[in-house]
Amino acid sequence: MNTMFILLQAASGQQGGMSFLIMMVVIFAIMWFFMIRPQQKKQKEIQNFRNSITVGSSVVTAGGIYGTVKGIDESDNTLMIEIAHDVKVKVDRNSVYATAPLNDKV
């Protein structure tokens, strides 16, 4: 009788461990769908934008500088951006975040 009781407790203990494992998998799946996956999609969109920048594009840098792309150097992954008439700065391509309408009144 005691042996049967011990076997029943062992079987129910394995069931509890399996439900814990299933719960952990469900929690990870929910985190992946609501947190990790959207972030990966956003990073992919940003990278596609950075790869599609051409000469003449209006951009905004991470520092908030608006300008127009005047040159692209693929070898060191930089852009030459004109921020005012005859004022150009060299920035890393990864510091460019968005296209922006260039305001010519500045």
C-alpha positions in Angstrom: 0.0 0.0 0.0 2.8 2.4 0.9 4.6 1.6 -2.3 1.5 2.4 -4.4 1.1 5.7 -2.5 4.8 6.6 -3.3 4.3 5.7 -7.0 1.2 7.9 -7.2 3.1 10.9 -5.6 6.0 10.4 -8.0 3.7 10.3 -11.0 1.9 13.5 -9.9 5.3 15.2 -9.2 6.3 14.5 -12.8 3.1 16.0 -14.0 3.8 19.2 -12.0 7.2 19.4 -13.5 5.8 19.0 -17.0 3.2 21.7 -16.5 6.0 24.1 -15.2 8.0 23.4 -18.4 5.0 24.1 -20.6 4.2 27.3 -18.7 7.8 28.5 -19.3 7.6 27.8 -23.0 4.3 29.7 -23.2 5.8 32.7 -21.3 8.8 32.7 -23.6 6.5 32.5 -26.7 4.5 35.5 -25.5 7.6 37.5 -24.8 9.0 36.7 -28.3 5.8 37.7 -30.1 5.2 41.0 -28.1 8.8 42.2 -27.4 11.6 40.5 -29.4 9.9 40.1 -32.8 8.7 43.7 -33.2 12.1 45.0 -32.2 13.8 42.7 -34.8 11.4 44.0 -37.5 12.1 47.6 -36.6 15.8 47.0 -36.7 15.5 45.4 -40.1 13.5 48.4 -41.5 16.1 50.8 -40.2 18.9 48.8 -41.8 17.0 48.7 -45.1 16.6 52.5 -44.9 20.3 53.0 -44.2 21.2 50.8 -47.2 18.8 52.7 -49.5 20.2 56.2 -48.8 21.3 57.9 -52.0 23.0 61.2 -52.8 20.5 64.0 -52.5 18.4 62.3 -49.7 17.3 64.5 -46.8 18.2 62.9 -43.5 18.3 63.5 -39.7 21.3 62.2 -37.7 21.2 60.8 -34.2 22.3 64.2 -32.9 19.3 65.9 -34.5 21.3 67.5 -37.4 19.2 67.9 -40.6 21.0 67.8 -43.9 21.3 66.5 -47.4 23.5 63.6 -48.4 26.2 64.9 -50.8 28.5 61.8 -50.8 28.6 58.2 -49.8 31.8 56.4 -48.9 31.1 52.6 -48.9 34.6 51.7 -47.8 34.4 53.2 -44.3 30.5 53.3 -44.2 30.2 57.1 -43.9 28.1 59.8 -45.4 29.1 63.4 -46.3 26.1 65.5 -45.3 25.7 69.2 -46.2 24.1 71.0 -43.2 24.3 74.5 -44.6 25.5 76.2 -47.8 29.1 74.8 -48.3 29.2 73.3 -44.8 29.6 69.5 -44.9 30.1 67.0 -42.1 31.2 63.4 -42.3 29.0 61.1 -40.3 28.8 57.3 -39.8 25.9 55.8 -41.7 24.6 54.1 -38.6 24.0 57.5 -37.0 21.4 58.4 -39.6 17.9 57.6 -38.4 15.2 59.0 -40.6 14.4 60.9 -43.8 13.3 64.5 -43.2 11.9 67.3 -45.2 14.7 69.7 -45.6 13.8 73.2 -44.5 15.6 75.6 -46.9 14.8 78.7 -44.8 17.5 77.9 -42.2 
